[in-house]
Amino acid sequence: MWDHGSDERFTQYYAAASRSAVTLQRFRSIRDRALWAASGSLGRRVLDVADIGCGAGTQSLIWAEMGHKVHGIEINAPLLELAKRRSSEAGYSIDFQLGSATKLPWADETIDICLLIELLEHVTEWKACVRECARVLRPNGVLVLITSNRLCPIQEEFNLPLYSWYPEPMKRYFEHLAVTSRPDLANYAKYPAVNWFSFFTLREFLAPLGFRCLDRFDVMDLSNKSSLAKWVVRSIQAVVVLRWLAHMATVGTTVVGIKES
């Protein structure tokens, strides 16, 4: 049985962080890159978008403002109530539901875009969560997955230096502290991060599920970049070693998976 409660300090922290200018800009960038990835495969103008682990609903609202049909699911009841209140205040009708990412409430092949934004690291049964996304996505649908990066020493999940590189037994120790005597280590999260990924391991898992995977450098918008920045990104795209090193220098893992028909 899932615990749908939340520490008030986490709720307050998340409520504020989810409405910051930086967060809004980042989420709109994620949306625009997802639409770019979907433009060649999805012909519908109005898309069914599933925001899985929708939190306070910021990402859901950003899609709703463009007229898309948004479905959100969240395990944290106080955050879900906040998402519903913000949606109502903004005048949007969003299908918000309380539930688990490992058992999605939607039928097979009914969703165009699945968003797993900063969720997978918190889900113990993460493989079941990804398989559920594969199930509900229509052919040519898009999975946008943003999560932890075990290759990069910088992270935002635990208030500990170089945590991504800690050995597994040490990570388990601090995970235990975060849910017992030291909740401040993970910003009072009910479900602190327990999984650490790389683009390459996630691509390996997604391939048998029928996904063609792109990373952050494949979907990066270069239209407003300088000539030097364009050259750097294109070099990363072309040279395997440079791509791997670039992932080491990047906080977080981004995967855009297109479900091939």
N, C-alpha and C positions, 0 to 999 in steps of 0.2 A: 504494500500500500504506500502510495506516494504521500509525502508531507507537503501540503499546499501552503503552509505558513511561511513567514518571513520575519527576520529580525528587523525591527523598526529602523535601526541605523542603516541597514543595507537598503531598505526601501527609500529612505530619504536621500542616501547617496546616489542611488540609481535614478531616482526621479529628477534630481538636479542634473546629473551627467547626461541623461538622455535628451535634454532640451538645450544643451550648450550649442553655440554656433559651430564649434568644431565638429560635434557629432552630426548636426544637421547637414553640414557640407559633405562630410564623409559618407553619410547614408545616401545623399543625392548622387554622389559620384558612383557608389555601388549600384544604385538603380540605373543610372545612365549606361554603365558598362554592361549590365545584365541585358538591357534593352538592345544594346549594340550586338551582343552575342546572339540574341534571339531574332534579330532582324532578318537574318538569312534563312531561318527555319520556320518561324511562326508567322503566319499571314494574318492572324486576327488582330484587329485594332484594339479591342478591349480584352485584356488577359485575365485569367484566373491566377491569382498570386497567393501562395501560401507562405505566411511569415511564421516560421516554426521557432518557438521560443521567443515570442514577440515582445516580451518584457512590457515596458510602458507604452508600446504601440508606436514609437517614433517612426520606424521603418514602414509600418503599415500605413500611417498617415501620408507619408511621402509618396507611396504608390497610389493611394486613394485620391490624392490631389490631382493626379493625371487622369482620373476616371476609370481606373482598373478595378476589378472586383477582387477585394482582399479578404482573405481568411486567415485569422491568427489563432495560434494555440500557445498556451503558457501554463506552466505548472505552479507558478507563484501567484496565489489568489490576490493578494494586495496589489501587485503590479498589474494584474489583469483588470482589476477594478479601475485602476488609474488609467489604463489604456482605453477602457470603455468610456470613462468620463471625458478624456481628452478628445476622443473621436466624436462624442455627442456634441461637445462644445464647438468643434470645428465644422459640424454639420455633415459628417460622413456616416454612412451605414456600413460598418465593417463586421463581418462574422467572427466575433471573438469567442473562443471556447476554452474552458479549463480542462487540461489534460496533459498527456505525456507525449513526447516526441517519438517514443518507441511504438506507439499505437495511434496512428493518425486517423481522424474520424471521417476522412473523405474516401470516396469510391476509387477504384482503379482507373487510371488514365483520365483524370478530371481536372488536373492542374497544369498550367502552362509554365509557371516559374515557382520553384521552391527556394526559399531563403533560409539558410542555416548560418545566421550571423552571430559569431561568438557564442555558440551553443555547444558544439560537439565536444569540446574539452571538458564540459561539465557532466556529460552523459556517460555513465558507466557502460551501458549497453549501446555504444555508439554505432556498432555495425548494424544493429536492428533499426536504428534511426535512419541511417543512410539507405538501407533496403526499403524502408517505408517510403522514402522520397522517390526512389526508383519505381515503386509500385504506383504511386498516385500521379506521377508525371505522364503527360501525354507524349507520344512519339515526337521527337524534335523539341521537347521541353528542355528547360534550362535549370540546372541546379547551381546555386551560388553558395559556396561554402567558405566561410572565413573563420579561422580557428587559431590555435596556438602553433608556434613554430619551434620545434626542438633544436633546430640548427642555429638559431639566433640566441645569444646570451641575454638579450634584453627582452623583457616580458612585462605584462601588466596584470597578471593574475595574482601573484603573491608579492608581498612587500619584502622581498629577499633578493639580494644581488645574484646575478648569474643563475637564477633558479632553473632555467630551461636545461642547463647542463648538469644539474645534480644527478647522481646515480639514483636508480629507481627506489632502493630501500630508504634513502634519505628523503626523497619526495613523499613516500608513503608516511614517513614520520611527521613531516610538516602538514600533510593533509589531515592526519589524525589530530594534530594540535589545532588546526583551523576549525574543526567541528567540535572541539572540546574546550580546552582552556585558553586558546589564543585565536579567537575568531577574527581579531583585527589583522592577522596575517593575510587573510583573503578578503578584506573589506566586508566582513560579517556575512558573506554569502552562505546560504543554506547548503548549496551544492558547489563547493570550490572545484577548481580545475583538477582533473585526475588523469587526463589524456594529453599527450604531446605528440604532434604530428610533423610531417614535412609534406611538401607538395608531391614528392616522388612516391612516398608510401601511400598517400591517398589516391594518387593516380593508379597505382598498382591494384588497389582494392576496387576502384570504380570501373576499371576496364572490363572485367567479366560481367558487370551489371549493365553493360551496353553504353557506357559513357565515353565520349571523346573529350579529353580534358585540356584546358588551357590554364596557364598560370597568370599572375598579375602582370607580367611583362608582355604576354601575348595580347592582353585586352587593354593595355594602357593607351589612353588617349594622348596622341602626340601632336595634335593639331595646334596647340598653343605652346609647344615646347621650343626651346632654342635649338639651333642647329647642333650644338654640342650635345644637348640632352638627347636629341633624336639619334645621334651617332652612338651614344653610350647604350641606349636601349636596344637599338638594332644589333649592336655587337653582342649584347647579352643574349638576344634571341638566336643569334647565329652560332655562338660558341658554347659548347656544353659546360666547360669548366667555368666560364664567366657566369653562366646562368646559376650554377651551383653556388658560386661565391656570392652572387647577388642575393640569393635566398638566405645565406648566412648573415647578411647585413640587413635583413628586413624583419621588422617586428611583425609577427603573425604570418599565417599561411592563407593564401587565396587560391581557390580552385573554382573554375567555371566549367561545369560539365554539361555537355549537350547529349541528350539521350537519343541515340541514333535509332531510326525506325527500322 
